[in-house]
Amino acid sequence: MSLAFGKDLANIFFSLGHVLVLFALAPLLQGWIKKVKAFWQMRKGPSLWQPYRDLYKYFRKEEVISEHASWITLVTPALVLGSSLLAALVIPNPWGWAPMNQYGTIFWLVASFGLARFFMTLAGLDAASSFGGMGSSRELFVAALVEPGFALSLIVLALMSGTTSLSELVLQLQGISLFETPHLLAVLALGFMVIAEMGRIPVDNPDTHLELTMIHEGMLLDYSGHSLAFLNWAEQLKQLILLELLAILLGAGNIWLNIGFVAVLGALFATIESLNVKMRLFRIPSYLAAGTASAVLALVTLWIMKGGI
């Protein structure tokens, strides 16, 4: 009895540590990306700690809520942050362990992101502002193109590894070369979709507040105070989770290599943003179709190599 209790206590301790580390490092990654972008623009840029200061500022400010808003506006920030927490529980750390190992399937990850997106789009419509509605409609337009390719690329990796558990999937893929065609195509497809999921250029610009171009930012215009802090923190956590997922799939098997991979990926996406401009809305499907096509090719190639699935 005492041995089982001690094991459960240890799992709780390590689970809390796992989640707290991700929550604590998410704003730092955002600061790093902004610093790299400032470098390419030949500016000094904000401090690495600026995202922490912004969150602190939002938590101290008074919240203003539209008189037209319903309970959806009130509960959405906590639900979005909670959904990001659910995703954090199944994402493996550099040691290949996650708090919800036994339930940590790829479908849990996709569903967590989908739940957050569902309530965010509802909240954008809830306050009855034109910009919020425009942002919600665009978000759903992009989501309809992103989620199939994102899920399919993870399914291909699950078929290759023989499991839908993210922790087991990462462990099994260590014995498969990254340059094996289905593996390479699936990771490439994830790269396309991760850019869209993070809302970064060329799909969206996280730094703009121009009404005619914004997507995700349009749904945040009616939020302030601690609710805005929750939503920004959730977005930063989602960004870290996605880059961590790419890092472990690329073979970052120890803590220092993992940190290095995440930092390099953050710098890479910041560089892509500095060298490109945001696409026009109706050109986004062509970009996302390339990612989905890569995932489909990965599935077809795997089927041909295995003689069936």
N, C-alpha and C positions, 0 to 999 in steps of 0.2 A: 504493500500500500504506500509506504513512504517513498519507495523507489519510483513508483509511477507518479506520485505527487511531485517529486523532485524533477522528473523529466518534463512534466507539464509546466512546471514553474520556469524551467530553463527555456522551453519553447516560447512561453509568453514573453520572457525577458528578451530573447533574441528577435522575436517578432516585433516588439516595440522598438528595439534598436534599429532593425531593418527599415521600418517605416519612418522613424525620426530622422535617420540619416538622409533618406530620399527627400523628405520635406525640407530639411536644413540645407541641402546642397542644390535644390532646384533653383532658387534665386541666384546662386553663385554662377550656375551655368548660363543663366540669362545675362548676367553681367559680363561674363566672358565673351559671349556672342556679340554683345554690343561693343565691347572693347575691340574685337577683331574688325568689326565693321568700321569703327572709327579710324582704325589704323589704315585700312584701305582707302578711306576718304581723306587721309592726311590730317586728321583731327586728333586732339588728345582724348576726347571722349569722356564719358562718365566713369566714375570709379567702379571697380568690380563689386563694391558693396552697395551701389546705388539701388538695386532692386530691393534690398533689405530696408533701406531708408524709405523707399516708396511704400512698401507694405506697412511700415511703422506709421507713416504719415496717414495712410488710408484708415488704419485702425483708430487713429485719434480723431478723425473728422466725424462730424455729425452726418447721419444718413438722411437723405431726402428721397421720399417715395411719392410717386405720382398718385394723384387722387383717383385716377382711373385704374390703378393696378389692383390685382386680386391677390389671393394667397399664393398664386404661382410665382409672382415676382418675389414674394417674401421667402419662400422655401428653396427657390432655385440655387442661390449661391451655396447653401449648405449641401444640397443634393449633388451639385457639380463637384464640389470639393470631396464629398463622400465617395462619389463614383471614381474619382482619381485615386482615392485611398484604396478602393477595391482593386483597381488595376495594379497598384503598388504591392498589394498582398500576394500577387501571383507572379510578378516579374522576378526572375532569379537574380540573386546578387552575384558578385564575382566568384563566389565559391560554389555556384550552382544551386543554392538553396533559396527557397521562398517560404514565407509563413504558411501559405495555403498550398503546400506541395501536392497533397492528395486531391485537391479540387482545382489546382492551377492549370486549367485547360486553356487552349487558345480561344475557345468560345467565351470564357469568362472575361478575357481581356477585351475582345471585340464588343461584348455586351456592355461592359463598363463604360467604354467610350461612347457607345450608342445611347446609353441612358443619359449621360451628361449632355450629349448633343440634343436629345429629344427635349429635355427641360430648358435648355438654352434657347432653342428656337421658339418654344412656347412663351418663354419670358420676353423674347424680343417682340412678339406679337401682343403680349398682354397689356403693355402700357399704351397701346394704340398710337404710337409715334410712327411717322412715315419711315424714318431711318431704321428703326428697329425691325419693322416689317420687311424692309428691303434686305437687311442683313440676314434675317431668318430665311427668307426665300432663297437667297444665294447660298446660304449654308446648307440647306437641304438639297439644292441643285448639285453642289460639289460632293456632298455626302453620298448621294445616290451613285456617283461615279467612283468614289474612293473605296467605300466599304467592301464591295464585291472583290476588287483586286487585292485589298489588304487581307481579307479573310482567305481568299484562294491561295495566296502566296504562303500563308501560315499552314494551310491544309496540305499543300505540297510538301512542306518540311515535315509535317506530322506523318504523312504517308512514307516519307523516306526513313524516318526514325522509328515508326511503328507505335507512336504514342501521341496523345494530344496534350499531355502534361508538359508545360513549358520547361520545367526543371529537367525532366527525363529527356525531352526533345533536345535540349542543349547538350546533355551528356552523351546521347547517342550520335549526335552530329559531329562530335569531336573525332570520331573514327571515319568520317566521310570527308574527302577532300573538298575544299571550297570551290575548286575549279572543276568539279564534276558538274556537267551541264545543268541538270535540274536544280542543284543546290545554288549554283551561280545565278541562274535566271530568277529563282525565287527570291534571293537576297536583293538582286537588282530591282525586281518589282517592288519589294518592300521599301527600297530607297526612294522610288518615285512616290509611293503612297505616304511615306513618313513626312515628306516635305509638305504634302497637302494636309495631312492630319495636324501638323504643327502650325498650319496657317502661315506659311512663309513664301517668299518670292520663289518661283514665278506665279504661284497660285493665289496668294494673298500677301498683303504687306502689313505686318503687325505694328508698324510704326506710323501708319497713316491714320488721319481722321478726316480724310476727304470723303464727302458723302457719296460721290459717284463711284468710288473705287473700293471702299471698305466692305469686308464680309463679316469677319468675327467681331471687329470693333463696333460695328453697327448695332450689335445686340447688347453692348455694354454701356451705351450712352445714357441709359436711364438709371444706372447704378452709381452709388457713391458710398463713402464710408467703409465700414467693415465688410459690406457685401461686395464691393468692388475689390477689396483686398482678397477675399475668398476666391473670387473668380480669377483674378490675376495669378494667385498662388496655384490654383488648380491647373491653369494653363501652363505655368512653369513646370509643375510636377509632371504633367502629361508629356511635355517636351523632353524632360530627363528620362522618363520611362521609355519613350520611343528610341532615344539615342542609346540607352542602356541595352534595349532589345537588339538593336543593330550591332552593338559592340560585342555582345556575347555570341551572336550568330556568326560574327566574323572571326571568332576564336580567341577573344580576350579572356583567358582562363585564370589569371591571377589579379589581385587588386590593383597593382601599379599599372599593369598592361591595360586593365579595364578603364582606369581613370584616364590613362593616356589616349585610349581609343575614343572615349566620350569627348574629351577635349579636342581631339583632332577632327572628329565628326562635327562638333559645334563650330570649329573654325572653318571647316569645309563649307558648311551651309551658309555661314556668314560671308564667305568669299563668293559663293554663288550669288547671294543677294547683292553683293557689291558690283558684280560683273553683268548682272541682268536687270531687266525691268519687269514689273508685274505684267502678266498677260492680260489681254482683253478677256472679258468674262466668257465669251462664246468661243474662245480658242482653248480654254481650259480642258474641254473634253478631249481634244486631240492629244494634249500632254498626258492626261490620265489614261487615255486609251493605250498609250505606249507601255505604261506600267501594267495595265490589265493584260495586254497582249503578252508581255514577258511572263506573267503568272500562268497564263493559258499554255504558252510554249513549254514552261517548266513542267506542267501537268502532262502534256502530250509526250514530251521527251521521257519523262519518268515511266509513262505507260509503255512506250516503245522499248525502253531499256529493260524493263521488268517483264515484258510480255503480258501485261495486264496489271490491274491495280486491285 
